[in-house]
Every structure is written in structure tokens, then in C-alpha cells.
Amino acid sequence: MREEERRVKGVGMGRVVKWNRKARVVYVQCRTGKGNLQAWRHQIGKTDDPECRKCGRYAETGKHVAFVCTNGEDIGRRWSTWEDMDDRARWARKEKDEKGFYTVDLVETFFSKIDLR
């Protein structure tokens, strides 16, 4: 039962493995709320201020970075929930090059542009 509760629902789980390393790391940090997020660093005593380093208006949590921060609007955020990110109609875009058509993962592109340093 507990393992089932922790499992990410939707198609997102299988495709994340194929992402570039930076996108995977930032995605996992945002989903878990741990890592190099200011709110987490404040909680464990590494920093004095939990405020977002980009907008400075709210605590820098995973949900804030992925769905609220004004920085996300500048780099192409298109979702309002984690479930929206797993909806293929919202994350997949077909593009064409000289070899033919291929699918672009917009969520991977979004998370690879986020800087949590």
C-alpha cells in the first residue's frame, strides 16, 4: 500500500528517465521539496531566508518554482499541477527536422532551464 502511494501516477514516470541530467535533478528536487530549494535549506538551517531567489515574494518550494514563480512564465511554464505535467496533450509537441518528425518534451525543456544554484 505505501509503495503504491509513493508512486507517481501518469506517463511522467517512464519518460523522466530519458531526460538530461539537469532536468531530472531539478524535477526531483521540485517534486520532493528537498535539495537546493531555499525553503528546504532554511528548514535544515543552511540559510536564513526561505524566500525565492528569483522573485523574492514567496518561499522557494518545489510547487512555487514549478507553478507560481514569475521566472517560470519567462521560460515557458504551461501547467498548474503535477498531473497537468503528466498529460501528454500538454507536454508533447511534434517538430520536424531533416530526418522527419520527433516529439519535444516541454516539461524536460522547462526544468532544464530552471537554475537552482
N, C-alpha and C positions, 0 to 999 in steps of 0.2 A: 504494500500500500504506500509506504513512504517513498519508495523509488519511483512509483508512478506519479506522485505529487511533485517531485523534483524535475521530472522530465518536461522539456519544452514541447509544447504542442504545435502542430502545424508542420509545414515543409521546411521551416528555417533551420532545423537541427542538422539535416544532412548537407545542406548547401554551405553552411558556415565553415565546414572542414576544408572546402576548396578555396576559401578566401585567402588574400595575402595576410601575412602575419600581423601587420599593424592593425588592419580592420578587425581581425579576430580578437586581438588583445583588447582593443578599445570596446568592442561589443561585449565581451565577457565582463570587463570592468563595469560597464554601464548596467548590464543585466544583474550583476551581483551586488552592485553598490559598493564595491571594495576596489582596492588598487590605488591609483593615483588621483582619485577624486578628492577635492578639498574637504567635503563633509566627512568622508571616511578618515582622512588624515587628521582632521580636527578631533574626531571621536577617539582615535588612538593616541592623541597627544603630540603629533608631529608638527602641527601648525596651530596658530592662534585663531585663525579666521576661517570659518566654513564657507564663506561667500565665493561665488563663481568668479573665476579669473577672467572670463570674457565679458560678462555683462555686469557683474558686481551687485546684482539685485536680489538674488536668492541663493540659498545653499546649493553648492555644486554636488548634486546627487546624480545618479545614473539617469533617472527619469528627467531631471532638469536638463541635462546635457542632450539627451536624445529627443525630447519633446517640447521643451519650453524655451531654452536659451535663444536669444536673438542671433547668436552666432550660427545656430543650426539653419536658420532661414537663409543666411548668406551662402551656405554651402549645399543647399538643395534638400532640406528636410521635406518629406511628403506624408508623414504618418503622425498619428496621435496616440497610438497604443502599440504594445509589443505585438499584439495579434495582427494589427494592420501591416506590420513589417513582414509577417509570415504569409500574407495574402499575395499570391503570385500576380494577380492583376495589378497590384500596387507596386511591386518591387521589380518586375521584369520589363525590360524594354528591348525590342528587337532592333538591331542595327545591321547595316550591310557594309562589307568591305569587298576587296577584290576577290576574296575566296568564297564569298557568299554571306548568308545571314548568320548572326550569332546573337545570343542573349546577354544583355548587360544587367548585372545585379546592382540595382540602385542603392540598396542598403549597404552593400560592401563599399561602394563608391563613397557614400555618406560617411561611414565610420572610418574609412581610410583618410578622410580629410580632417577629422577631429584631432586636435592636439591637446593631450592631457599632461603636458610637461610643465 
